[in-house]
Protein backbone atom coordinates (compact mmCIF):
# COMPACT_ATOMS: atom_id res chain seq x y z
CA UNK A 1 0.00 0.00 0.00
CA UNK A 2 1.28 3.49 -0.88
CA UNK A 3 2.03 5.69 2.08
CA UNK A 4 -0.31 8.61 2.62
CA UNK A 5 0.78 12.21 2.30
CA UNK A 6 0.27 14.82 4.99
CA UNK A 7 -2.41 16.50 2.88
CA UNK A 8 -4.35 13.24 2.54
CA UNK A 9 -4.04 12.64 6.29
CA UNK A 10 -5.01 16.05 7.71
CA UNK A 11 -8.16 15.86 9.77
CA UNK A 12 -8.64 19.65 9.60
CA UNK A 13 -8.34 21.07 6.11
CA UNK A 14 -9.51 24.54 6.99
CA UNK A 15 -6.96 27.04 8.25
CA UNK A 16 -7.47 28.26 11.81
CA UNK A 17 -5.66 31.57 12.11
CA UNK A 18 -5.47 34.80 14.07
CA UNK A 19 -3.46 38.01 13.87
CA UNK A 20 -0.31 38.48 16.00
CA UNK A 21 -2.06 41.06 18.18
CA UNK A 22 -4.90 38.66 19.08
CA UNK A 23 -4.94 37.50 22.67
CA UNK A 24 -4.09 34.07 23.97
CA UNK A 25 -7.69 33.97 25.22
CA UNK A 26 -8.90 34.43 21.63
CA UNK A 27 -6.65 31.58 20.48
CA UNK A 28 -7.90 29.24 23.20
CA UNK A 29 -11.50 30.01 22.28
CA UNK A 30 -10.92 29.53 18.53
CA UNK A 31 -9.03 26.27 19.10
CA UNK A 32 -11.75 24.97 21.42
CA UNK A 33 -14.53 25.86 18.99
CA UNK A 34 -12.68 24.24 16.06
CA UNK A 35 -11.59 21.26 18.18
CA UNK A 36 -7.98 21.62 17.06
CA UNK A 37 -4.64 21.83 18.83
CA UNK A 38 -3.08 24.83 17.11
CA UNK A 39 -3.73 28.18 15.51
CA UNK A 40 -1.57 29.80 12.82
CA UNK A 41 -0.53 33.40 13.35
CA UNK A 42 -0.95 35.39 10.14
CA UNK A 43 0.19 39.01 9.70
CA UNK A 44 -1.95 41.61 7.89
CA UNK A 45 -0.23 40.88 4.57
CA UNK A 46 -1.34 37.23 4.81
CA UNK A 47 2.10 35.84 5.68
CA UNK A 48 2.36 33.13 8.33
CA UNK A 49 4.61 34.47 11.09
CA UNK A 50 4.04 31.84 13.78
CA UNK A 51 2.05 29.06 15.35
CA UNK A 52 0.55 28.67 18.81
CA UNK A 53 -0.26 25.19 20.09
CA UNK A 54 -2.07 23.80 23.09
CA UNK A 55 1.33 22.96 24.59
CA UNK A 56 2.40 26.61 24.15
CA UNK A 57 -0.69 27.72 26.06
CA UNK A 58 0.29 25.43 28.93
CA UNK A 59 4.06 26.06 29.04
CA UNK A 60 4.36 29.66 27.87
CA UNK A 61 1.20 31.13 29.38
CA UNK A 62 -0.30 29.11 32.24
CA UNK A 63 3.00 27.91 33.74
CA UNK A 64 4.26 31.51 33.73
CA UNK A 65 1.00 32.88 35.16
CA UNK A 66 0.48 35.25 32.22
CA UNK A 67 -2.94 36.80 31.76
CA UNK A 68 -4.49 35.11 28.69
CA UNK A 69 -6.73 38.09 28.02
CA UNK A 70 -3.87 40.58 27.77
CA UNK A 71 -1.03 38.39 26.44
CA UNK A 72 -0.67 38.70 22.68
CA UNK A 73 0.01 35.71 20.44
CA UNK A 74 3.16 37.44 19.17
CA UNK A 75 4.57 37.14 22.70
CA UNK A 76 4.17 33.36 23.01
CA UNK A 77 4.08 31.96 19.47
CA UNK A 78 6.75 29.87 17.81
CA UNK A 79 8.12 32.26 15.19
CA UNK A 80 8.53 31.11 11.59
CA UNK A 81 7.52 27.49 12.15
CA UNK A 82 8.91 24.74 9.99
CA UNK A 83 6.48 23.82 7.22
CA UNK A 84 6.12 20.89 4.85
CA UNK A 85 4.62 20.54 1.40
CA UNK A 86 1.35 18.68 0.79
CA UNK A 87 3.15 15.74 -0.87
CA UNK A 88 5.37 15.06 2.15
CA UNK A 89 4.96 11.46 3.30
CA UNK A 90 3.42 11.06 6.75
CA UNK A 91 6.41 9.13 8.10
CA UNK A 92 8.75 11.93 6.93
CA UNK A 93 6.60 14.53 8.70
CA UNK A 94 6.48 12.46 11.89
CA UNK A 95 10.27 12.04 11.75
CA UNK A 96 10.65 15.84 11.57
CA UNK A 97 8.37 16.14 14.60
CA UNK A 98 10.28 13.49 16.56
CA UNK A 99 13.66 15.03 15.78
CA UNK A 100 12.59 18.62 16.42
CA UNK A 101 10.24 18.04 19.35
CA UNK A 102 6.92 19.36 18.14
CA UNK A 103 3.52 17.94 17.20
CA UNK A 104 2.14 20.30 14.55
CA UNK A 105 3.44 21.10 11.07
CA UNK A 106 1.86 23.72 8.82
CA UNK A 107 1.29 22.39 5.31
CA UNK A 108 2.06 24.93 2.59
CA UNK A 109 1.59 24.52 -1.16
CA UNK A 110 4.40 25.43 -3.60
CA UNK A 111 2.38 28.58 -4.33
CA UNK A 112 2.82 29.54 -0.62
CA UNK A 113 -0.87 28.97 0.06
CA UNK A 114 -1.42 27.61 3.57
CA UNK A 115 -3.40 24.38 3.29
CA UNK A 116 -3.74 23.53 6.97
CA UNK A 117 -1.83 21.92 9.82
CA UNK A 118 -0.72 18.29 10.02
CA UNK A 119 -0.84 16.98 13.57
CA UNK A 120 0.90 13.89 14.88
CA UNK A 121 -2.64 12.73 15.73
CA UNK A 122 -3.30 12.50 11.99
CA UNK A 123 -0.71 9.73 11.60
CA UNK A 124 -1.54 6.04 11.75
CA UNK A 125 0.39 3.77 14.14
CA UNK A 126 2.28 2.11 11.26
CA UNK A 127 3.41 5.52 9.97
CA UNK A 128 4.60 6.52 13.43
CA UNK A 129 6.43 3.20 13.70
CA UNK A 130 8.16 3.82 10.37
CA UNK A 131 9.25 7.28 11.54
CA UNK A 132 10.58 5.92 14.85
CA UNK A 133 12.58 3.26 12.99
CA UNK A 134 14.01 5.96 10.72
CA UNK A 135 14.87 8.17 13.72
CA UNK A 136 16.66 5.24 15.39
CA UNK A 137 18.56 4.59 12.16
CA UNK A 138 19.61 8.27 12.01
CA UNK A 139 20.85 8.03 15.61
CA UNK A 140 22.87 4.90 14.80
CA UNK A 141 24.44 6.54 11.74
CA UNK A 142 25.29 9.68 13.73
CA UNK A 143 26.86 7.55 16.49
CA UNK A 144 28.90 5.60 13.94
CA UNK A 145 30.15 8.79 12.29
CA UNK A 146 31.15 10.22 15.65
C-alpha positions in Angstrom: 0.0 0.0 0.0 1.3 3.5 -0.9 2.0 5.7 2.1 -0.3 8.6 2.6 0.8 12.2 2.3 0.3 14.8 5.0 -2.4 16.5 2.9 -4.3 13.2 2.5 -4.0 12.6 6.3 -5.0 16.0 7.7 -8.2 15.9 9.8 -8.6 19.6 9.6 -8.3 21.1 6.1 -9.5 24.5 7.0 -7.0 27.0 8.3 -7.5 28.3 11.8 -5.7 31.6 12.1 -5.5 34.8 14.1 -3.5 38.0 13.9 -0.3 38.5 16.0 -2.1 41.1 18.2 -4.9 38.7 19.1 -4.9 37.5 22.7 -4.1 34.1 24.0 -7.7 34.0 25.2 -8.9 34.4 21.6 -6.6 31.6 20.5 -7.9 29.2 23.2 -11.5 30.0 22.3 -10.9 29.5 18.5 -9.0 26.3 19.1 -11.8 25.0 21.4 -14.5 25.9 19.0 -12.7 24.2 16.1 -11.6 21.3 18.2 -8.0 21.6 17.1 -4.6 21.8 18.8 -3.1 24.8 17.1 -3.7 28.2 15.5 -1.6 29.8 12.8 -0.5 33.4 13.3 -0.9 35.4 10.1 0.2 39.0 9.7 -2.0 41.6 7.9 -0.2 40.9 4.6 -1.3 37.2 4.8 2.1 35.8 5.7 2.4 33.1 8.3 4.6 34.5 11.1 4.0 31.8 13.8 2.1 29.1 15.3 0.6 28.7 18.8 -0.3 25.2 20.1 -2.1 23.8 23.1 1.3 23.0 24.6 2.4 26.6 24.1 -0.7 27.7 26.1 0.3 25.4 28.9 4.1 26.1 29.0 4.4 29.7 27.9 1.2 31.1 29.4 -0.3 29.1 32.2 3.0 27.9 33.7 4.3 31.5 33.7 1.0 32.9 35.2 0.5 35.3 32.2 -2.9 36.8 31.8 -4.5 35.1 28.7 -6.7 38.1 28.0 -3.9 40.6 27.8 -1.0 38.4 26.4 -0.7 38.7 22.7 0.0 35.7 20.4 3.2 37.4 19.2 4.6 37.1 22.7 4.2 33.4 23.0 4.1 32.0 19.5 6.8 29.9 17.8 8.1 32.3 15.2 8.5 31.1 11.6 7.5 27.5 12.2 8.9 24.7 10.0 6.5 23.8 7.2 6.1 20.9 4.8 4.6 20.5 1.4 1.4 18.7 0.8 3.2 15.7 -0.9 5.4 15.1 2.1 5.0 11.5 3.3 3.4 11.1 6.7 6.4 9.1 8.1 8.7 11.9 6.9 6.6 14.5 8.7 6.5 12.5 11.9 10.3 12.0 11.7 10.6 15.8 11.6 8.4 16.1 14.6 10.3 13.5 16.6 13.7 15.0 15.8 12.6 18.6 16.4 10.2 18.0 19.4 6.9 19.4 18.1 3.5 17.9 17.2 2.1 20.3 14.6 3.4 21.1 11.1 1.9 23.7 8.8 1.3 22.4 5.3 2.1 24.9 2.6 1.6 24.5 -1.2 4.4 25.4 -3.6 2.4 28.6 -4.3 2.8 29.5 -0.6 -0.9 29.0 0.1 -1.4 27.6 3.6 -3.4 24.4 3.3 -3.7 23.5 7.0 -1.8 21.9 9.8 -0.7 18.3 10.0 -0.8 17.0 13.6 0.9 13.9 14.9 -2.6 12.7 15.7 -3.3 12.5 12.0 -0.7 9.7 11.6 -1.5 6.0 11.8 0.4 3.8 14.1 2.3 2.1 11.3 3.4 5.5 10.0 4.6 6.5 13.4 6.4 3.2 13.7 8.2 3.8 10.4 9.2 7.3 11.5 10.6 5.9 14.9 12.6 3.3 13.0 14.0 6.0 10.7 14.9 8.2 13.7 16.7 5.2 15.4 18.6 4.6 12.2 19.6 8.3 12.0 20.8 8.0 15.6 22.9 4.9 14.8 24.4 6.5 11.7 25.3 9.7 13.7 26.9 7.6 16.5 28.9 5.6 13.9 30.1 8.8 12.3 31.1 10.2 15.7 
